[in-house]
């Protein structure tokens, strides 16, 4: 189908983009990489009055260090994230998850911030950002504010972003020396996760000193597997303890039944995939 008519604005700075959103009102849409928005426009599931294209906003691209954190510009593409040396060194879990996103074509066009702001519960970048205690920096008419990932994701495709705000960057605390793995289960015909697990661990002398585990598509928002994290804390990094900890993976989850699986199967997947993810991360 052909999208409904809309006005088009292509600002070159964050301030110009915020002004354009404020002027357009609640019916405006932001275009980042367009991998989620364009199909919705073509099917007329969305009919914005104004499209604000962020493609020319150079200040929203790239990865940089800021003390104990990495700052990832919202318009940084998945391809760029995959190949960034700072990400590989200090946020390996993000690279692991980004490697599984869709296909090469989408990874060249899709953006890190666009995927997060879209807040699809089956999206693969939400859980890693949550697991690493990431923070989202939002810009609006009243300036910038920072929202923890645990508060940013609110419901299906719903975030803390106001209609006149932009996600401009993501701050990720450095997890240097941590080992990570993203274990994903999906239908061969599509890349959307039926269930996936983001795991990052820090070990010392064969003992798990810290663990971060979050689940994809096990509820309306990404879910932190706190039961697993607590069970892993201080445990030996071996198959037996990992298996016991993974048994807690489905606690506190609320997955939906759909054409791919029922609730019980998704909870089973969460336990199995958590065991695999943690084992792969520690090399057990």
Buried (B, 14 or more C-beta within 10 A) or exposed (E): EEBEEBEEBBBEEBEBBBBBBBEBEEEBBBBBBBBBBEEBBEEEEBEBBBBBBBBEBEEBBBBEEEEEBBBBBBBBBBBBBBEBEBBBBBBBBBBBBBBBBBEEEBBEBBBBBBBBBBBBBBBBBBBBBBBBBBBBBBBBEEEBEEBEBEEBBEEEBEBBBBBBBBBBBBBBBBBEEBBBBBBBBBEEEEBBBBBBBBBBBBBEEEBBBBBBBBBBBBBBBBBBBEBBBEBBEEBBBEEEBBBBBBBBBBBBBEBBEEEBBEBEBBBBBBBBBBBBBBBBBBEB
